[in-house]
Amino acid sequence: MTSTELANVQNPELQALLGDAETALLAALDKQPLQLAEFAVALDAAVREDESGKLAEALRQNPATVRNAIMQAALLGLKPGKAFRHFSLVPFAGKVTGLIEWRGYVHLAQRAGVLASPVDCDVIYADHMKAGPNGLPSFRYNRSSREVQFDANPLDDNANTDPKNLVGVYATCKVRYKGNDGEAYTERATVVLNRADVEKRKALSNSPAWGKWPVEMWKKTAIRSLMTGGQVPLADATLRAMRATEELETLRPVAATVVEPTPEPTPQIAATKPDTQVEIFRLIWHRAGGDPIEKAKLVAGIEGKLGGRISALNEESAARLLQDLRAKAAGGGS
């Protein structure tokens, strides 16, 4: 029997899948500003929009991977489909992978209320690094202030926008956070990646989107690095969901097991305060020189010594780590 929430779903295989997963979907969407009915309608539209028919075929032949991708979108509270461009259901080799689009990352940060300005993101072509009439390249980045200046006029670059000519990508915005003194602050957050940085990420991906939409994937790589690299103070639950979705883009095969919403663990000791976490990750980011790969190595090393996640530290342990990071920052230590 079809529930009222699923009554407007036209694809019969999708309607059956959503009906079987309805309890899990309701649990996943419970903490999100999204109702099951509108989520289901967006999914149905996404299936109809797929002109290749591969998504509908996967619903018939391999529904477990489709359910996985749908659960990822529900856990994040993101609507799939071209109308929103927040989350994509990508069929590949008879299976479906769920991918957060770069607009989805921005939407999550906007919803969290941590953005103090719009996110500016664009790709950089080889010609943008050549000196212009004023003697300066179109793209300039001040590392100390994290300010980006990009003077390119896209109407002048039609002959030079082949993806082979891409040399970099940037993403920047202002973020809000509270310091340890309780005061509210804004700070510029910026990521600038070169081709080698992007190629490292591409090499870990099994997504066909890199071949279909290279510019979009370059932008997504920069924005994902911006959102998950410690500069933007997102909640742990949001970061965990982002990283879980990231895992499905690696070279490991798409799992056939079903993703279900996991309840938040009850901490034995008071968890680290958000402002403490923000400062810890900001110091780590500065030590990494703004390099997301180096930042990941530093976090892995610290968590290896701690024997657990930084975000799971109690206040006493977090204070000790913060003191150690401040001392190294002041002394220039590594």
C-alpha positions as CSV (number, residue, x, y, z in Angstrom):
1,M,0.0,0.0,0.0
2,T,1.4,3.4,-1.0
3,S,1.6,6.0,1.7
4,T,0.3,9.6,1.1
5,E,3.9,10.9,1.0
6,L,4.7,8.7,-2.0
7,A,1.4,9.0,-3.9
8,N,2.9,11.4,-6.5
9,V,5.8,9.2,-7.5
10,Q,5.2,8.0,-11.0
11,N,8.0,5.5,-11.6
12,P,6.6,2.2,-10.2
13,E,10.1,0.7,-9.3
14,L,11.0,3.9,-7.5
15,Q,7.7,4.0,-5.6
16,A,8.2,0.4,-4.5
17,L,11.8,1.1,-3.4
18,L,10.7,4.2,-1.4
19,G,7.9,2.3,0.1
20,D,10.2,-0.4,1.4
21,A,12.7,2.2,2.7
22,E,10.0,4.6,4.1
23,T,10.8,4.1,7.8
24,A,14.5,4.6,7.2
25,L,13.9,7.6,5.0
26,L,11.6,9.2,7.6
27,A,14.3,8.7,10.3
28,A,17.0,10.2,8.0
29,L,14.8,13.2,7.1
30,D,13.6,13.7,10.7
31,K,16.4,16.2,11.5
32,Q,16.3,17.9,8.0
33,P,14.2,20.8,6.8
34,L,12.8,18.5,4.1
35,Q,9.6,16.4,3.9
36,L,9.5,12.9,2.5
37,A,6.8,13.9,-0.1
38,E,8.9,16.7,-1.7
39,F,12.0,14.5,-1.5
40,A,10.2,11.7,-3.3
41,V,8.9,14.0,-6.0
42,A,12.4,15.4,-6.6
43,L,13.7,11.8,-6.9
44,D,11.0,10.9,-9.4
45,A,11.9,14.0,-11.5
46,A,15.5,12.9,-11.4
47,V,14.6,9.5,-12.9
48,R,12.5,11.1,-15.6
49,E,15.3,13.6,-16.4
50,D,17.8,10.8,-17.1
51,E,17.5,10.6,-20.9
52,S,19.9,7.6,-21.1
53,G,17.4,5.5,-19.2
54,K,20.2,4.0,-17.1
55,L,18.8,5.2,-13.8
56,A,15.5,3.6,-14.5
57,E,17.3,0.4,-15.5
58,A,19.4,0.4,-12.3
59,L,16.1,0.7,-10.3
60,R,15.1,-2.6,-12.0
61,Q,18.4,-4.4,-12.0
62,N,20.4,-3.1,-9.0
63,P,18.0,-1.3,-6.6
64,A,20.3,-1.7,-3.6
65,T,22.8,0.8,-5.0
66,V,20.0,3.2,-5.9
67,R,18.7,2.9,-2.3
68,N,22.2,3.6,-1.0
69,A,22.5,6.8,-3.0
70,I,19.0,7.9,-2.0
71,M,19.8,7.3,1.7
72,Q,22.9,9.5,1.4
73,A,20.8,12.3,-0.1
74,A,18.2,11.9,2.7
75,L,20.9,11.9,5.5
76,L,22.2,15.2,4.1
77,G,18.7,16.7,3.4
78,L,19.6,17.4,-0.2
79,K,17.2,17.1,-3.1
80,P,18.5,15.3,-6.2
81,G,17.8,16.5,-9.7
82,K,18.6,19.2,-12.2
83,A,16.2,21.7,-10.7
84,F,18.3,21.9,-7.6
85,R,21.8,20.7,-8.6
86,H,22.5,19.8,-5.0
87,F,22.9,16.0,-5.3
88,S,23.2,13.7,-8.3
89,L,22.3,10.1,-8.9
90,V,24.9,8.9,-11.3
91,P,24.4,5.6,-13.1
92,F,27.6,3.8,-14.1
93,A,28.2,0.2,-15.0
94,G,24.7,-0.9,-13.9
95,K,25.0,0.7,-10.5
96,V,24.2,4.1,-9.1
97,T,26.5,6.4,-7.1
98,G,25.3,9.4,-5.1
99,L,27.4,12.5,-5.5
100,I,27.1,15.9,-3.7
101,E,27.4,18.6,-6.3
102,W,29.3,21.7,-5.5
103,R,26.1,23.7,-5.1
104,G,25.1,21.1,-2.5
105,Y,28.2,21.8,-0.4
106,V,27.3,25.5,-0.6
107,H,23.7,24.8,0.3
108,L,24.7,22.8,3.4
109,A,27.0,25.6,4.6
110,Q,24.2,28.2,4.0
111,R,21.7,26.1,5.9
112,A,24.2,25.9,8.8
113,G,24.3,29.7,9.0
114,V,28.1,29.8,8.9
115,L,28.5,31.8,5.6
116,A,29.0,35.5,6.0
117,S,29.2,36.1,2.2
118,P,28.4,34.2,-1.0
119,V,30.9,31.5,-2.1
120,D,32.9,32.7,-5.1
121,C,34.3,29.8,-7.1
122,D,35.8,29.6,-10.6
123,V,38.3,27.8,-12.7
124,I,41.5,29.3,-14.0
125,Y,42.8,28.7,-17.5
126,A,46.4,29.1,-18.7
127,D,45.8,32.4,-20.3
128,H,44.5,33.8,-17.0
129,M,48.1,33.5,-15.6
130,K,49.6,35.5,-18.5
131,A,50.4,39.2,-18.0
132,G,47.6,41.4,-19.3
133,P,47.6,45.0,-20.6
134,N,48.3,46.2,-17.0
135,G,51.3,43.9,-16.7
136,L,49.4,41.6,-14.2
137,P,47.8,38.2,-14.7
138,S,44.0,38.0,-14.6
139,F,44.2,35.8,-11.5
140,R,46.0,36.9,-8.4
141,Y,46.0,35.5,-4.9
142,N,47.3,37.1,-1.7
143,R,48.2,34.2,0.6
144,S,48.5,36.2,3.8
145,S,45.0,37.9,3.5
146,R,43.5,34.9,1.6
147,E,42.0,37.5,-0.9
148,V,41.4,36.5,-4.5
149,Q,41.3,38.9,-7.4
150,F,40.1,37.6,-10.7
151,D,39.7,40.0,-13.6
152,A,38.9,37.6,-16.4
153,N,36.1,38.4,-18.8
154,P,34.7,35.0,-19.9
155,L,33.4,36.6,-23.1
156,D,37.1,37.1,-24.2
157,D,38.1,33.5,-23.5
158,N,36.0,31.4,-25.8
159,A,39.0,30.1,-27.7
160,N,40.9,29.2,-24.6
161,T,38.4,27.3,-22.4
162,D,39.2,23.8,-23.5
163,P,39.5,21.7,-20.3
164,K,43.0,20.8,-21.3
165,N,44.0,24.4,-20.6
166,L,42.7,24.3,-17.0
167,V,45.6,25.1,-14.6
168,G,43.7,25.8,-11.3
169,V,40.5,26.5,-9.4
170,Y,39.6,28.5,-6.4
171,A,36.8,28.8,-3.9
172,T,36.5,31.6,-1.3
173,C,34.0,33.1,1.1
174,K,33.7,34.8,4.5
175,V,32.7,32.6,7.4
176,R,31.2,33.3,10.8
177,Y,32.5,31.8,14.0
178,K,32.7,32.4,17.8
179,G,36.1,32.7,19.4
180,N,37.1,31.4,22.8
181,D,36.3,34.8,24.2
182,G,32.6,34.4,23.2
183,E,32.8,37.1,20.6
184,A,31.5,36.7,17.0
185,Y,34.0,37.0,14.2
186,T,34.2,36.8,10.4
187,E,37.2,35.5,8.5
188,R,38.1,34.9,4.9
189,A,38.3,31.2,4.0
190,T,40.0,30.4,0.7
191,V,41.2,27.3,-1.2
192,V,43.4,27.6,-4.4
193,L,44.2,24.3,-6.1
194,N,46.5,23.7,-9.1
195,R,46.1,21.0,-11.7
196,A,48.3,18.5,-9.8
197,D,46.0,18.9,-6.7
198,V,42.9,18.3,-8.8
199,E,44.4,15.4,-10.6
200,K,45.2,13.7,-7.3
201,R,41.5,13.8,-6.4
202,K,40.5,12.7,-9.9
203,A,42.8,9.7,-9.7
204,L,40.9,8.5,-6.6
205,S,37.5,8.8,-8.2
206,N,35.4,6.3,-10.1
207,S,32.8,8.9,-11.2
208,P,32.0,9.2,-14.9
209,A,31.2,12.9,-14.1
210,W,34.9,13.8,-14.6
211,G,34.6,13.0,-18.3
212,K,31.1,14.5,-18.8
213,W,31.4,17.7,-16.7
214,P,35.1,18.5,-16.0
215,V,34.7,22.2,-15.1
216,E,31.9,21.3,-12.6
217,M,34.1,18.6,-11.1
218,W,37.0,21.0,-10.7
219,K,34.8,23.5,-9.0
220,K,33.4,20.8,-6.8
221,T,36.9,19.7,-5.8
222,A,37.7,23.2,-4.6
223,I,34.5,23.8,-2.8
224,R,34.7,20.4,-1.1
225,S,38.2,21.2,0.1
226,L,37.0,24.6,1.4
227,M,34.0,23.0,3.3
228,T,35.8,20.0,4.8
229,G,39.3,21.4,5.2
230,G,38.7,23.1,8.6
231,Q,38.2,26.6,7.5
232,V,34.4,26.5,7.5
233,P,33.0,25.6,11.0
234,L,30.5,23.0,10.0
235,A,28.9,20.6,12.6
236,D,30.5,17.2,13.0
237,A,27.4,15.4,11.8
238,T,27.4,17.4,8.5
239,L,31.1,16.7,8.0
240,R,30.7,13.0,8.7
241,A,27.9,12.8,6.1
242,M,30.0,14.7,3.5
243,R,33.0,12.4,4.1
244,A,30.8,9.3,3.9
245,T,29.5,10.4,0.5
246,E,33.1,11.1,-0.6
247,E,34.1,7.5,0.2
248,L,31.7,6.2,-2.5
249,E,33.6,8.2,-5.1
250,T,36.9,6.4,-4.6
251,L,38.1,3.5,-6.6
252,R,36.5,1.0,-4.2
253,P,33.5,-0.7,-5.7
254,V,30.1,0.8,-4.8
255,A,28.8,-1.3,-1.9
256,A,25.6,-3.2,-2.2
257,T,24.9,-2.9,1.5
258,V,22.2,-0.5,2.5
259,V,23.1,2.8,4.2
260,E,20.8,3.4,7.2
261,P,20.7,6.5,9.5
262,T,23.0,6.0,12.5
263,P,21.9,7.5,15.8
264,E,24.3,10.0,17.4
265,P,26.3,8.3,20.2
266,T,25.7,9.5,23.7
267,P,29.0,11.0,24.9
268,Q,30.5,9.7,28.2
269,I,32.2,13.1,28.7
270,A,31.2,16.5,27.5
271,A,32.2,16.8,23.8
272,T,34.6,19.5,22.6
273,K,33.0,22.9,22.3
274,P,32.5,24.0,18.6
275,D,34.7,27.1,19.0
276,T,37.6,24.9,20.4
277,Q,37.2,22.6,17.4
278,V,37.3,25.5,15.0
279,E,40.5,26.9,16.5
280,I,42.2,23.5,16.5
281,F,41.4,22.9,12.8
282,R,42.3,26.5,11.9
283,L,45.8,26.0,13.5
284,I,46.2,22.7,11.6
285,W,45.2,24.4,8.4
286,H,47.8,27.1,8.9
287,R,50.5,24.6,9.7
288,A,49.6,22.8,6.4
289,G,50.1,26.0,4.5
290,G,46.6,25.9,3.1
291,D,47.3,22.5,1.4
292,P,44.3,20.1,1.8
293,I,46.5,17.1,1.3
294,E,49.0,18.2,3.9
295,K,46.1,19.1,6.2
296,A,44.7,15.6,5.9
297,K,48.1,14.1,6.7
298,L,48.5,16.3,9.8
299,V,45.0,15.4,11.1
300,A,45.7,11.7,10.5
301,G,49.0,11.9,12.4
302,I,47.4,13.7,15.3
303,E,44.5,11.4,15.5
304,G,46.8,8.4,15.3
305,K,48.7,9.7,18.4
306,L,45.4,10.4,20.2
307,G,43.9,7.1,19.2
308,G,40.6,8.7,18.1
309,R,38.9,11.6,16.3
310,I,39.8,15.1,17.2
311,S,36.1,16.0,17.3
312,A,35.5,13.3,19.9
313,L,37.9,14.8,22.5
314,N,36.6,16.0,25.8
315,E,37.3,19.6,26.7
316,E,40.3,18.8,28.9
317,S,42.1,16.8,26.1
318,A,41.1,19.3,23.5
319,A,42.5,22.2,25.6
320,R,45.9,20.3,25.8
321,L,45.9,19.7,22.1
322,L,45.1,23.4,21.5
323,Q,47.9,24.5,23.8
324,D,50.3,22.3,21.9
325,L,49.2,23.6,18.5
326,R,49.5,27.2,19.7
327,A,53.0,26.6,21.0
328,K,54.1,25.1,17.7
329,A,52.5,27.9,15.8
330,A,54.3,30.5,17.9
331,G,57.6,28.6,17.7
332,G,57.3,27.7,14.0
333,G,57.5,24.0,15.0
334,S,56.0,21.1,12.9
